[in-house]
Amino acid sequence: MIDETDRQILNLLQADGQMTNAELARRVGLAPATTLERVRKLKQRGIIRGFVALVDPAKVNQGTMAIVEVSLASHKAEQVTAFRDRVSALPEVLECYHLTGERDYLLKVVVGTIPEYEDFLLTKLAATPNVGKIHSSFVLSTVKHETKIPIRNGSPDA
């Protein structure tokens, strides 16, 4: 069960994952030991999956982003699993979503340059067995990029 205090903890940690336990406890109005135990339980339940540093891709020479739609040639279970395993192993693929509709998968791909994307496309993605069609679009600018999930009353685990 997620109560109001858990919602506060989740919202605060999503805004600042480096917040100390003491500061978190102060902001939610609990003792530090109690707050630490709540965070531990949220991790155990898989509600908190982990903590990360958000890196600016351009500042590490990975500023070319493509949104890639992939259609598979076959939808047999073993071929779909093989595709998923292959894509999951590609470091350039930051996100992969299985879709309904005309395309089967949507990938978020980050590389340094257009020639690097071409190499990724030809030697990795298109070379993956069972890939039928690929459609790439390059991101010109980011209008909104949010990692914070809204935690509200009525959440399924509430």
mmCIF file of the C-alpha atoms, coordinates in Angstrom:
data_MODEL
# 
_entry.id   MODEL 
# 
loop_
_atom_site.group_PDB 
_atom_site.id 
_atom_site.type_symbol 
_atom_site.label_atom_id 
_atom_site.label_alt_id 
_atom_site.label_comp_id 
_atom_site.label_asym_id 
_atom_site.label_entity_id 
_atom_site.label_seq_id 
_atom_site.pdbx_PDB_ins_code 
_atom_site.Cartn_x 
_atom_site.Cartn_y 
_atom_site.Cartn_z 
_atom_site.occupancy 
_atom_site.B_iso_or_equiv 
_atom_site.pdbx_formal_charge 
_atom_site.auth_seq_id 
_atom_site.auth_comp_id 
_atom_site.auth_asym_id 
_atom_site.auth_atom_id 
_atom_site.pdbx_PDB_model_num 
ATOM 1   C CA . MET A 1 1   ? 0.000  0.000   0.000   1.00 0.00 ? 1   MET A CA 1 
ATOM 2   C CA . ILE A 1 2   ? 1.315  3.458   -0.920  1.00 0.00 ? 2   ILE A CA 1 
ATOM 3   C CA . ASP A 1 3   ? 0.208  6.093   1.561   1.00 0.00 ? 3   ASP A CA 1 
ATOM 4   C CA . GLU A 1 4   ? 0.588  9.862   1.421   1.00 0.00 ? 4   GLU A CA 1 
ATOM 5   C CA . THR A 1 5   ? 4.025  9.737   3.066   1.00 0.00 ? 5   THR A CA 1 
ATOM 6   C CA . ASP A 1 6   ? 5.272  7.215   0.489   1.00 0.00 ? 6   ASP A CA 1 
ATOM 7   C CA . ARG A 1 7   ? 3.928  9.478   -2.282  1.00 0.00 ? 7   ARG A CA 1 
ATOM 8   C CA . GLN A 1 8   ? 5.823  12.420  -0.776  1.00 0.00 ? 8   GLN A CA 1 
ATOM 9   C CA . ILE A 1 9   ? 9.008  10.348  -0.548  1.00 0.00 ? 9   ILE A CA 1 
ATOM 10  C CA . LEU A 1 10  ? 8.675  9.201   -4.163  1.00 0.00 ? 10  LEU A CA 1 
ATOM 11  C CA . ASN A 1 11  ? 8.033  12.708  -5.453  1.00 0.00 ? 11  ASN A CA 1 
ATOM 12  C CA . LEU A 1 12  ? 10.950 14.176  -3.489  1.00 0.00 ? 12  LEU A CA 1 
ATOM 13  C CA . LEU A 1 13  ? 13.402 11.459  -4.545  1.00 0.00 ? 13  LEU A CA 1 
ATOM 14  C CA . GLN A 1 14  ? 12.374 11.798  -8.191  1.00 0.00 ? 14  GLN A CA 1 
ATOM 15  C CA . ALA A 1 15  ? 13.115 15.512  -8.010  1.00 0.00 ? 15  ALA A CA 1 
ATOM 16  C CA . ASP A 1 16  ? 16.470 14.976  -6.251  1.00 0.00 ? 16  ASP A CA 1 
ATOM 17  C CA . GLY A 1 17  ? 17.800 11.436  -6.013  1.00 0.00 ? 17  GLY A CA 1 
ATOM 18  C CA . GLN A 1 18  ? 20.852 12.673  -4.114  1.00 0.00 ? 18  GLN A CA 1 
ATOM 19  C CA . MET A 1 19  ? 18.802 14.107  -1.269  1.00 0.00 ? 19  MET A CA 1 
ATOM 20  C CA . THR A 1 20  ? 20.195 12.880  2.033   1.00 0.00 ? 20  THR A CA 1 
ATOM 21  C CA . ASN A 1 21  ? 18.038 10.687  4.210   1.00 0.00 ? 21  ASN A CA 1 
ATOM 22  C CA . ALA A 1 22  ? 18.153 13.385  6.907   1.00 0.00 ? 22  ALA A CA 1 
ATOM 23  C CA . GLU A 1 23  ? 16.806 16.022  4.493   1.00 0.00 ? 23  GLU A CA 1 
ATOM 24  C CA . LEU A 1 24  ? 14.184 13.617  3.152   1.00 0.00 ? 24  LEU A CA 1 
ATOM 25  C CA . ALA A 1 25  ? 13.065 12.803  6.704   1.00 0.00 ? 25  ALA A CA 1 
ATOM 26  C CA . ARG A 1 26  ? 12.860 16.494  7.579   1.00 0.00 ? 26  ARG A CA 1 
ATOM 27  C CA . ARG A 1 27  ? 10.752 17.249  4.487   1.00 0.00 ? 27  ARG A CA 1 
ATOM 28  C CA . VAL A 1 28  ? 8.260  14.440  5.110   1.00 0.00 ? 28  VAL A CA 1 
ATOM 29  C CA . GLY A 1 29  ? 8.178  14.963  8.874   1.00 0.00 ? 29  GLY A CA 1 
ATOM 30  C CA . LEU A 1 30  ? 9.491  11.568  10.003  1.00 0.00 ? 30  LEU A CA 1 
ATOM 31  C CA . ALA A 1 31  ? 12.489 10.323  11.961  1.00 0.00 ? 31  ALA A CA 1 
ATOM 32  C CA . PRO A 1 32  ? 15.472 9.469   9.720   1.00 0.00 ? 32  PRO A CA 1 
ATOM 33  C CA . ALA A 1 33  ? 15.353 5.772   10.696  1.00 0.00 ? 33  ALA A CA 1 
ATOM 34  C CA . THR A 1 34  ? 11.662 5.558   9.793   1.00 0.00 ? 34  THR A CA 1 
ATOM 35  C CA . THR A 1 35  ? 12.268 7.313   6.480   1.00 0.00 ? 35  THR A CA 1 
ATOM 36  C CA . LEU A 1 36  ? 15.176 5.013   5.638   1.00 0.00 ? 36  LEU A CA 1 
ATOM 37  C CA . GLU A 1 37  ? 12.993 1.978   6.354   1.00 0.00 ? 37  GLU A CA 1 
ATOM 38  C CA . ARG A 1 38  ? 10.228 3.313   4.090   1.00 0.00 ? 38  ARG A CA 1 
ATOM 39  C CA . VAL A 1 39  ? 12.704 3.865   1.240   1.00 0.00 ? 39  VAL A CA 1 
ATOM 40  C CA . ARG A 1 40  ? 14.100 0.357   1.772   1.00 0.00 ? 40  ARG A CA 1 
ATOM 41  C CA . LYS A 1 41  ? 10.584 -1.113  1.544   1.00 0.00 ? 41  LYS A CA 1 
ATOM 42  C CA . LEU A 1 42  ? 9.826  0.904   -1.608  1.00 0.00 ? 42  LEU A CA 1 
ATOM 43  C CA . LYS A 1 43  ? 12.992 -0.587  -3.147  1.00 0.00 ? 43  LYS A CA 1 
ATOM 44  C CA . GLN A 1 44  ? 12.133 -4.124  -2.019  1.00 0.00 ? 44  GLN A CA 1 
ATOM 45  C CA . ARG A 1 45  ? 8.679  -3.843  -3.592  1.00 0.00 ? 45  ARG A CA 1 
ATOM 46  C CA . GLY A 1 46  ? 10.199 -2.674  -6.875  1.00 0.00 ? 46  GLY A CA 1 
ATOM 47  C CA . ILE A 1 47  ? 8.479  0.702   -6.718  1.00 0.00 ? 47  ILE A CA 1 
ATOM 48  C CA . ILE A 1 48  ? 11.896 2.365   -6.627  1.00 0.00 ? 48  ILE A CA 1 
ATOM 49  C CA . ARG A 1 49  ? 13.939 0.588   -9.294  1.00 0.00 ? 49  ARG A CA 1 
ATOM 50  C CA . GLY A 1 50  ? 17.177 2.470   -8.705  1.00 0.00 ? 50  GLY A CA 1 
ATOM 51  C CA . PHE A 1 51  ? 18.931 5.825   -8.682  1.00 0.00 ? 51  PHE A CA 1 
ATOM 52  C CA . VAL A 1 52  ? 20.814 7.288   -11.640 1.00 0.00 ? 52  VAL A CA 1 
ATOM 53  C CA . ALA A 1 53  ? 22.713 10.360  -12.764 1.00 0.00 ? 53  ALA A CA 1 
ATOM 54  C CA . LEU A 1 54  ? 21.109 12.052  -15.773 1.00 0.00 ? 54  LEU A CA 1 
ATOM 55  C CA . VAL A 1 55  ? 23.859 12.865  -18.263 1.00 0.00 ? 55  VAL A CA 1 
ATOM 56  C CA . ASP A 1 56  ? 23.626 15.531  -20.970 1.00 0.00 ? 56  ASP A CA 1 
ATOM 57  C CA . PRO A 1 57  ? 24.260 13.528  -24.179 1.00 0.00 ? 57  PRO A CA 1 
ATOM 58  C CA . ALA A 1 58  ? 25.763 16.490  -26.058 1.00 0.00 ? 58  ALA A CA 1 
ATOM 59  C CA . LYS A 1 59  ? 28.365 17.044  -23.336 1.00 0.00 ? 59  LYS A CA 1 
ATOM 60  C CA . VAL A 1 60  ? 29.645 13.480  -23.736 1.00 0.00 ? 60  VAL A CA 1 
ATOM 61  C CA . ASN A 1 61  ? 29.663 13.601  -27.550 1.00 0.00 ? 61  ASN A CA 1 
ATOM 62  C CA . GLN A 1 62  ? 26.448 11.598  -27.925 1.00 0.00 ? 62  GLN A CA 1 
ATOM 63  C CA . GLY A 1 63  ? 24.214 14.444  -29.116 1.00 0.00 ? 63  GLY A CA 1 
ATOM 64  C CA . THR A 1 64  ? 22.596 12.794  -32.135 1.00 0.00 ? 64  THR A CA 1 
ATOM 65  C CA . MET A 1 65  ? 19.276 11.215  -31.214 1.00 0.00 ? 65  MET A CA 1 
ATOM 66  C CA . ALA A 1 66  ? 17.050 9.189   -33.500 1.00 0.00 ? 66  ALA A CA 1 
ATOM 67  C CA . ILE A 1 67  ? 13.576 7.836   -32.978 1.00 0.00 ? 67  ILE A CA 1 
ATOM 68  C CA . VAL A 1 68  ? 13.480 4.564   -34.878 1.00 0.00 ? 68  VAL A CA 1 
ATOM 69  C CA . GLU A 1 69  ? 10.410 2.563   -35.834 1.00 0.00 ? 69  GLU A CA 1 
ATOM 70  C CA . VAL A 1 70  ? 10.995 -1.110  -36.573 1.00 0.00 ? 70  VAL A CA 1 
ATOM 71  C CA . SER A 1 71  ? 8.654  -3.605  -38.199 1.00 0.00 ? 71  SER A CA 1 
ATOM 72  C CA . LEU A 1 72  ? 9.500  -7.276  -37.867 1.00 0.00 ? 72  LEU A CA 1 
ATOM 73  C CA . ALA A 1 73  ? 9.312  -9.689  -40.776 1.00 0.00 ? 73  ALA A CA 1 
ATOM 74  C CA . SER A 1 74  ? 7.826  -12.427 -38.581 1.00 0.00 ? 74  SER A CA 1 
ATOM 75  C CA . HIS A 1 75  ? 6.003  -12.394 -35.263 1.00 0.00 ? 75  HIS A CA 1 
ATOM 76  C CA . LYS A 1 76  ? 6.795  -15.910 -34.108 1.00 0.00 ? 76  LYS A CA 1 
ATOM 77  C CA . ALA A 1 77  ? 7.580  -15.957 -30.390 1.00 0.00 ? 77  ALA A CA 1 
ATOM 78  C CA . GLU A 1 78  ? 11.181 -17.155 -30.713 1.00 0.00 ? 78  GLU A CA 1 
ATOM 79  C CA . GLN A 1 79  ? 11.970 -14.535 -33.367 1.00 0.00 ? 79  GLN A CA 1 
ATOM 80  C CA . VAL A 1 80  ? 10.412 -11.740 -31.323 1.00 0.00 ? 80  VAL A CA 1 
ATOM 81  C CA . THR A 1 81  ? 12.431 -12.878 -28.288 1.00 0.00 ? 81  THR A CA 1 
ATOM 82  C CA . ALA A 1 82  ? 15.629 -12.934 -30.363 1.00 0.00 ? 82  ALA A CA 1 
ATOM 83  C CA . PHE A 1 83  ? 14.956 -9.383  -31.579 1.00 0.00 ? 83  PHE A CA 1 
ATOM 84  C CA . ARG A 1 84  ? 14.306 -8.151  -28.044 1.00 0.00 ? 84  ARG A CA 1 
ATOM 85  C CA . ASP A 1 85  ? 17.478 -9.801  -26.750 1.00 0.00 ? 85  ASP A CA 1 
ATOM 86  C CA . ARG A 1 86  ? 19.559 -8.268  -29.558 1.00 0.00 ? 86  ARG A CA 1 
ATOM 87  C CA . VAL A 1 87  ? 18.144 -4.753  -29.139 1.00 0.00 ? 87  VAL A CA 1 
ATOM 88  C CA . SER A 1 88  ? 18.539 -4.929  -25.352 1.00 0.00 ? 88  SER A CA 1 
ATOM 89  C CA . ALA A 1 89  ? 22.263 -5.608  -25.848 1.00 0.00 ? 89  ALA A CA 1 
ATOM 90  C CA . LEU A 1 90  ? 22.855 -2.553  -28.074 1.00 0.00 ? 90  LEU A CA 1 
ATOM 91  C CA . PRO A 1 91  ? 24.261 0.309   -25.966 1.00 0.00 ? 91  PRO A CA 1 
ATOM 92  C CA . GLU A 1 92  ? 23.066 2.923   -28.486 1.00 0.00 ? 92  GLU A CA 1 
ATOM 93  C CA . VAL A 1 93  ? 19.446 1.942   -27.782 1.00 0.00 ? 93  VAL A CA 1 
ATOM 94  C CA . LEU A 1 94  ? 18.320 3.823   -24.681 1.00 0.00 ? 94  LEU A CA 1 
ATOM 95  C CA . GLU A 1 95  ? 14.667 2.803   -24.819 1.00 0.00 ? 95  GLU A CA 1 
ATOM 96  C CA . CYS A 1 96  ? 12.651 0.193   -26.695 1.00 0.00 ? 96  CYS A CA 1 
ATOM 97  C CA . TYR A 1 97  ? 8.870  -0.050  -26.723 1.00 0.00 ? 97  TYR A CA 1 
ATOM 98  C CA . HIS A 1 98  ? 6.679  -2.805  -28.169 1.00 0.00 ? 98  HIS A CA 1 
ATOM 99  C CA . LEU A 1 99  ? 3.767  -1.126  -29.960 1.00 0.00 ? 99  LEU A CA 1 
ATOM 100 C CA . THR A 1 100 ? 0.370  -1.758  -31.431 1.00 0.00 ? 100 THR A CA 1 
ATOM 101 C CA . GLY A 1 101 ? -0.348 -0.468  -34.925 1.00 0.00 ? 101 GLY A CA 1 
ATOM 102 C CA . GLU A 1 102 ? 1.707  -0.488  -38.114 1.00 0.00 ? 102 GLU A CA 1 
ATOM 103 C CA . ARG A 1 103 ? 5.133  -0.589  -36.464 1.00 0.00 ? 103 ARG A CA 1 
ATOM 104 C CA . ASP A 1 104 ? 6.183  -3.224  -33.959 1.00 0.00 ? 104 ASP A CA 1 
ATOM 105 C CA . TYR A 1 105 ? 8.849  -1.358  -31.979 1.00 0.00 ? 105 TYR A CA 1 
ATOM 106 C CA . LEU A 1 106 ? 9.880  2.200   -31.218 1.00 0.00 ? 106 LEU A CA 1 
ATOM 107 C CA . LEU A 1 107 ? 13.515 2.767   -30.261 1.00 0.00 ? 107 LEU A CA 1 
ATOM 108 C CA . LYS A 1 108 ? 15.267 5.807   -28.844 1.00 0.00 ? 108 LYS A CA 1 
ATOM 109 C CA . VAL A 1 109 ? 18.828 5.707   -30.164 1.00 0.00 ? 109 VAL A CA 1 
ATOM 110 C CA . VAL A 1 110 ? 21.716 7.981   -29.216 1.00 0.00 ? 110 VAL A CA 1 
ATOM 111 C CA . VAL A 1 111 ? 25.013 8.279   -31.107 1.00 0.00 ? 111 VAL A CA 1 
ATOM 112 C CA . GLY A 1 112 ? 27.637 10.962  -31.644 1.00 0.00 ? 112 GLY A CA 1 
ATOM 113 C CA . THR A 1 113 ? 27.155 11.781  -35.317 1.00 0.00 ? 113 THR A CA 1 
ATOM 114 C CA . ILE A 1 114 ? 25.078 10.936  -38.384 1.00 0.00 ? 114 ILE A CA 1 
ATOM 115 C CA . PRO A 1 115 ? 27.877 8.708   -39.766 1.00 0.00 ? 115 PRO A CA 1 
ATOM 116 C CA . GLU A 1 116 ? 27.878 6.829   -36.445 1.00 0.00 ? 116 GLU A CA 1 
ATOM 117 C CA . TYR A 1 117 ? 24.130 6.357   -36.793 1.00 0.00 ? 117 TYR A CA 1 
ATOM 118 C CA . GLU A 1 118 ? 24.605 5.049   -40.320 1.00 0.00 ? 118 GLU A CA 1 
ATOM 119 C CA . ASP A 1 119 ? 27.116 2.514   -38.997 1.00 0.00 ? 119 ASP A CA 1 
ATOM 120 C CA . PHE A 1 120 ? 24.726 1.528   -36.180 1.00 0.00 ? 120 PHE A CA 1 
ATOM 121 C CA . LEU A 1 121 ? 21.874 1.179   -38.661 1.00 0.00 ? 121 LEU A CA 1 
ATOM 122 C CA . LEU A 1 122 ? 23.744 -0.903  -41.235 1.00 0.00 ? 122 LEU A CA 1 
ATOM 123 C CA . THR A 1 123 ? 25.971 -3.078  -39.066 1.00 0.00 ? 123 THR A CA 1 
ATOM 124 C CA . LYS A 1 124 ? 23.785 -3.573  -36.009 1.00 0.00 ? 124 LYS A CA 1 
ATOM 125 C CA . LEU A 1 125 ? 20.086 -2.851  -36.411 1.00 0.00 ? 125 LEU A CA 1 
ATOM 126 C CA . ALA A 1 126 ? 19.491 -3.824  -40.045 1.00 0.00 ? 126 ALA A CA 1 
ATOM 127 C CA . ALA A 1 127 ? 21.773 -6.828  -39.564 1.00 0.00 ? 127 ALA A CA 1 
ATOM 128 C CA . THR A 1 128 ? 19.517 -8.125  -36.795 1.00 0.00 ? 128 THR A CA 1 
ATOM 129 C CA . PRO A 1 129 ? 17.614 -11.213 -37.938 1.00 0.00 ? 129 PRO A CA 1 
ATOM 130 C CA . ASN A 1 130 ? 13.878 -10.752 -38.527 1.00 0.00 ? 130 ASN A CA 1 
ATOM 131 C CA . VAL A 1 131 ? 14.015 -6.969  -39.009 1.00 0.00 ? 131 VAL A CA 1 
ATOM 132 C CA . GLY A 1 132 ? 11.670 -6.084  -41.855 1.00 0.00 ? 132 GLY A CA 1 
ATOM 133 C CA . LYS A 1 133 ? 11.357 -2.311  -42.186 1.00 0.00 ? 133 LYS A CA 1 
ATOM 134 C CA . ILE A 1 134 ? 13.155 0.507   -40.389 1.00 0.00 ? 134 ILE A CA 1 
ATOM 135 C CA . HIS A 1 135 ? 12.086 4.154   -40.319 1.00 0.00 ? 135 HIS A CA 1 
ATOM 136 C CA . SER A 1 136 ? 14.381 6.712   -38.677 1.00 0.00 ? 136 SER A CA 1 
ATOM 137 C CA . SER A 1 137 ? 13.597 10.261  -37.612 1.00 0.00 ? 137 SER A CA 1 
ATOM 138 C CA . PHE A 1 138 ? 16.228 12.549  -36.115 1.00 0.00 ? 138 PHE A CA 1 
ATOM 139 C CA . VAL A 1 139 ? 15.457 14.751  -33.132 1.00 0.00 ? 139 VAL A CA 1 
ATOM 140 C CA . LEU A 1 140 ? 16.028 18.427  -33.949 1.00 0.00 ? 140 LEU A CA 1 
ATOM 141 C CA . SER A 1 141 ? 15.385 19.725  -30.436 1.00 0.00 ? 141 SER A CA 1 
ATOM 142 C CA . THR A 1 142 ? 13.878 18.509  -27.197 1.00 0.00 ? 142 THR A CA 1 
ATOM 143 C CA . VAL A 1 143 ? 10.733 20.336  -26.165 1.00 0.00 ? 143 VAL A CA 1 
ATOM 144 C CA . LYS A 1 144 ? 10.186 18.335  -22.983 1.00 0.00 ? 144 LYS A CA 1 
ATOM 145 C CA . HIS A 1 145 ? 12.197 15.592  -21.315 1.00 0.00 ? 145 HIS A CA 1 
ATOM 146 C CA . GLU A 1 146 ? 10.864 14.467  -17.970 1.00 0.00 ? 146 GLU A CA 1 
ATOM 147 C CA . THR A 1 147 ? 11.828 11.467  -15.890 1.00 0.00 ? 147 THR A CA 1 
ATOM 148 C CA . LYS A 1 148 ? 9.506  12.124  -12.960 1.00 0.00 ? 148 LYS A CA 1 
ATOM 149 C CA . ILE A 1 149 ? 6.441  9.877   -12.808 1.00 0.00 ? 149 ILE A CA 1 
ATOM 150 C CA . PRO A 1 150 ? 3.433  11.665  -11.257 1.00 0.00 ? 150 PRO A CA 1 
ATOM 151 C CA . ILE A 1 151 ? 2.567  9.948   -7.954  1.00 0.00 ? 151 ILE A CA 1 
ATOM 152 C CA . ARG A 1 152 ? -1.040 10.702  -7.081  1.00 0.00 ? 152 ARG A CA 1 
ATOM 153 C CA . ASN A 1 153 ? -3.814 9.363   -4.899  1.00 0.00 ? 153 ASN A CA 1 
ATOM 154 C CA . GLY A 1 154 ? -5.461 6.412   -6.553  1.00 0.00 ? 154 GLY A CA 1 
ATOM 155 C CA . SER A 1 155 ? -2.227 4.894   -7.869  1.00 0.00 ? 155 SER A CA 1 
ATOM 156 C CA . PRO A 1 156 ? -2.755 1.124   -8.389  1.00 0.00 ? 156 PRO A CA 1 
ATOM 157 C CA . ASP A 1 157 ? -0.571 0.321   -5.384  1.00 0.00 ? 157 ASP A CA 1 
ATOM 158 C CA . ALA A 1 158 ? -2.316 2.931   -3.213  1.00 0.00 ? 158 ALA A CA 1 
# 
